[in-house]
Amino acid sequence: MEFRMSPQYSAAFLRHRGIHLAELLMAVAMMGIVLAVLVLAFTSIKTVNDLANAANRMVGTLERARTIQNIIVGWHGAAQ
């Protein structure tokens, strides 16, 4: 038994066997847009993390300064 397509379907099938250049360009453009959004999101997350790290370092430095001040004041208070 041989499989035969009707003439109206075979012409449509032969015309749409591959992808067109426009479809390929649209797919590449969509991937580019998604990639750009991901890069921007990653950059903003990195910036927020850098800012949080700087704030934490500043808090640590202030706490050490307060500890040193308390030690110095304690020594001077004991000497009087």
N, C-alpha and C positions, 0 to 999 in steps of 0.2 A: 504494500500500500504506500503510495507516494503522497507526500504532503504538499499541497498547493495552496497558495494564498490567492484571494480574489484580487483582481487587478487594481481595484480602488485602494485596498490596504497595502499592497506591495509597493506602490509608488510612494505612499506616505512613509512606509517603513524605510525605504531606500533613502529618502530625503533626510530622515532624522536618525541616521545610524550613529553619527559622531556628535561632538559638541561644537558649537559655533564659537567663533572668536569673541563675540559679544558676551556669551555665557562665561567663557574663560576669564575675560577682563572683569566681569562683575564679581566672580568668585575671588579673584586676586584683590580687587578693591575692597571687598568685605573683609578679607583676612587682614589687609593693611589697616583698616579702621579698627578692628578688634585689637590688633597688635599695638596700635598707637594708644588706645585706651588703657591697655594693660601696662604699657611703659609709663604713662602719666600716673596711673594709680600706684605703681611701685615707687616712683619718684616721690610722690607726696607722702607715702607711708615711711619712706626712708627719711624724709625731712622731719616728720613728726617724731620719729624715733631719735634722731639726732638732737632735736630740741629737748626731748624728755631726758636724754642722757646728760646734756649740758646742765639742765636744771638740777638733776640729782647730784652731779658733781659740785655744783654751787652750794647746795644744801649740806653736803658732806664737808666742804671747806669751812662753811660757817659754823658747823657743829664742832669741828676741830679747833677753830679759833676760840669758840666759847669755852671749850675744855681747857685750852692753854691759859685763857684769861682767868678762869677759876683757880687754876694751879698757882699762877703768879700772885693773885690776890690772896690766896690762902697762905702763901709763903710770907708775904709782907704783913699779913695780919698776925701771924704767929711770931714774927720778929718784934713786934711792938709790944 
